[in-house]
């Protein structure tokens, strides 16, 4: 029994070992099993935050350019100015520059500016360096602004770097000079003044930056638009300047502004003009749509913008705009048509010149027809002068346009002036037309000059002397000499003698024994 028990125990142990090696009995299903483990989640890329565009910094102190003498005088302008001189004009002008007081100098320099006379640039430059008079200095600055001479850039940049002790009028003229001669060296100083708290400097600094700036300055100004402290007039001025710079990289921003109904009306108008000035073809459909605006100002600025294109759509829009119900739009359409030299617009301009209810539109039509120098346009204008049925007022308008803007009709104008010189019933028109001719030295007007000098009317003879001064017509020398020899002519005699270079002599009393 004992042996059997030992044997049975051994078999049991052996079976247990085999059972353990076999993995044991089959497991029963688990009712509340744990949920299956979820698959690893996919990695969601982080949303990229666009990098903030670095702010463009332009402000600073400008490097002052080196001093330089004025440019050599333009020979054609010098010759034209010399033709207006009397016998001792040049010598007297130099004496005034050397010895004159403020009022005399200012009057002389203004006369030189009006005549675009470059012959005194060296004299005035030297005076500028010596004078202590702000008035004289400002007037000379005006002179070199007119000549577009960069000889005073060093002075201008020095003032813009520190304008606070200068007269406001001086700073304003310096801004204008800097913009005219395109002094890029002044950009840091100009931007500094733009960003300053002095409102007096904002508009002139902005305008100047528009003239001397480029693409980088345009990007700076687009960013500047986002400033919350800008007034509406400042935003308008800023947008206008962006249009001048014509930086293509600002196109998207300006298109958005032009199409934004919630934006200020004139800011939108300037934006429309600006995208047109960039000459991108993509601007055309946008401008065509904007022209449908009920706002006549928007239509005007669209015309300014679309006149930069030579496409059929642009030309058609301009021609049709000449018939716009708003006279301001018609004015801008006439300008655009002339700038684009649209021959198809000539009949429209002739109709406006004849029939427009607005005097300003009629005047503009005459001027632009003369500037066309087109056969059809010239025929109409000259016909207005020669047609006996045309009123003198209309003839004068055609005459003024042809003299100022065109080349045709000189002989016809001269004949009409000769007829006026002999007609004492038309003294006011004779005076007005004569004064127009005194501005031109065309040889075709020699006969008119002689007719005016031959008149018995003193004022008409005076205008004849003005014509002679402008044209130096040798055929009229004898008429001028006749006035110079006539003591009854008074001041006219003195003028005639001066023109002929005859020195005045005083009658000396006879000696008594």
Number of C-alpha atoms within 10 A of each C-alpha: 6 6 7 9 9 10 11 11 11 11 10 10 11 11 12 12 11 11 12 10 9 9 8 11 8 6 6 6 7 7 6 6 7 7 6 6 6 6 6 6 6 6 6 6 6 6 6 6 6 6 6 6 7 6 10 13 11 15 15 15 19 18 15 16 17 10 12 12 13 20 14 11 16 13 11 11 15 16 13 15 17 15 14 17 13 14 14 11 12 14 9 11 17 14 11 15 20 14 11 14 12 17 11 13 21 19 13 17 24 15 13 19 19 11 15 17 23 25 19 18 22 15 13 24 20 14 16 19 11 10 12 10 11 15 16 22 21 18 23 23 25 19 26 22 22 18 20 16 21 21 20 25 24 18 16 25 27 18 20 24 19 13 18 11 8 12 10 13 12 19 22 16 18 27 25 21 25 28 23 19 20 19 22 19 18 30 26 21 23 31 22 19 25 21 15 12 10 10 11 14 20 20 17 22 23 24 22 26 31 22 20 21 23 16 15 13 21 24 17 16 20 16 15 16 15 10 10 7 8 13 10 12 13 16 18 20 19 25 25 22 24 30 23 21 20 20 20 17 13 21 19 10 13 24 18 14 20 26 17 13 10 9 12 15 16 20 22 27 26 29 30 33 29 32 31 28 22 21 18 13 12 11 20 21 12 17 25 17 11 20 22 12 12 9 13 17 19 25 28 23 25 33 29 22 27 28 26 19 19 12 12 9 13 20 21 13 18 28 22 13 23 25 17 16 10 15 17 18 24 27 21 23 28 30 21 25 25 22 14 18 17 17 15 12 21 22 13 16 28 19 12 23 25 12 12 18 11 13 12 13 23 20 19 20 27 26 26 24 28 28 20 21 17 15 9 14 22 21 13 16 25 21 16 20 23 15 10 10 8 12 11 15 10 17 22 19 17 26 29 20 22 25 19 14 16 20 13 20 20 17 15 16 25 22 17 19 24 21 14 22 29 17 13 12 9 13 16 11 17 23 17 12 22 25 16 17 25 20 15 16 19 15 16 17 24 22 18 26 32 24 21 31 27 20 17 12 14 14 15 22 24 19 23 29 26 21 28 27 20 20 23 20 19 12 13 21 15 11 20 25 16 15 22 23 13 13 11 10 16 11 12 20 19 19 20 25 20 16 21 15 12 14 9 9 6 6 6 6 6 6 5 4 3
